[in-house]
Amino acid sequence: MRPLAIVLLIAAPLVSGATADPSPSQIDQIIQKFAEKETEFAKARENYTYRQSVKVQELDPQGDPGGKWEEVSDIIFGPDGKRTEHVVYAPVNSLQNIVLTPEDMQDLRDVQPFVLTTDSINDYNIRYLGRQQLDEISTYEFTVRPKKLEKGKRYFEGEIWVDDQDLQIVKTYGKGVGQLKRGEDNQFPKFETYREQIDGKYWFPTYTYANDTLQFQTGPQRIKMIIKYQDYKQFKSNTEIKFGGEAPNPPQSTPPNTPPNR
């Protein structure tokens, strides 16, 4: 496992004399290759069980906690081999100033653990920003913006950091965007999602953090959101899953450092 120390919330540029930036043609090749690797990862993740815990907390202007919404779910496979979500903990929702909408729930499923596959890459404008060093990981940084917003779909808008060896996303920073109804007052927080290398093969999302102030028509509301993805285990079945680009004999290491307020 090659750890990404998620205490570094802002990536520092590589020191002078580091590897030169790739050429425009090489950048295009890098984008295509990491989209292919992300597609492999998305298929592989479908064969894993894991636990997802979500907490959304309202904060007052001084940062003191108010109402909250929590849910813990196990993503598992039933006796028929089909993947399903089983809620194991869901206390009473005590949010008072915000309402979680279907768009918020869609973002929890698809946007916060953002994956940029070959099927979705044509939905986005992708621009290379440069090389960045995230702890021990050398990365390419890109901006990602949807080309257009289609009704009923949610998109990621922000920055991604791609490991320059594995060519997989290791960190995202941005927000969910989409087409809203006229006059609808639906706001979405900026978030950071970090990944860890699981089983020495792919980088899986393990932690999402947001601490943002949403500007509603009724006034600002600060919220904090924490999502944890834990206990990834490969589901054993009669179907053989072949992983591409496996890391040879990956070294064992401790999990990433804990971000603030985890």
Secondary structure, 3 states (H helix, E strand, C coil): CCCCCCCCCCCEECCCCCCCCCCHHHHHHHHHHHHHHHHHHHHHHCCEEEEEEEEEEEECCCCCEEEEEEEEEEEEECCCCCEEEEEEECCCCCCCCCCCCHHHHHHHHHHCCCCCCCCCHHHEEEEEEEEEEECCEEEEEEEEEECCCCCCCEEEEEEEEEECCCCCEEEEEEEEEECCCCCCCCCCCCEEEEEEEECCCEEEEEEEEEEEEEEECCEEEEEEEEEEEEEEEECCCCCCCCCCCCCCCCCCCCCCCCCCCC
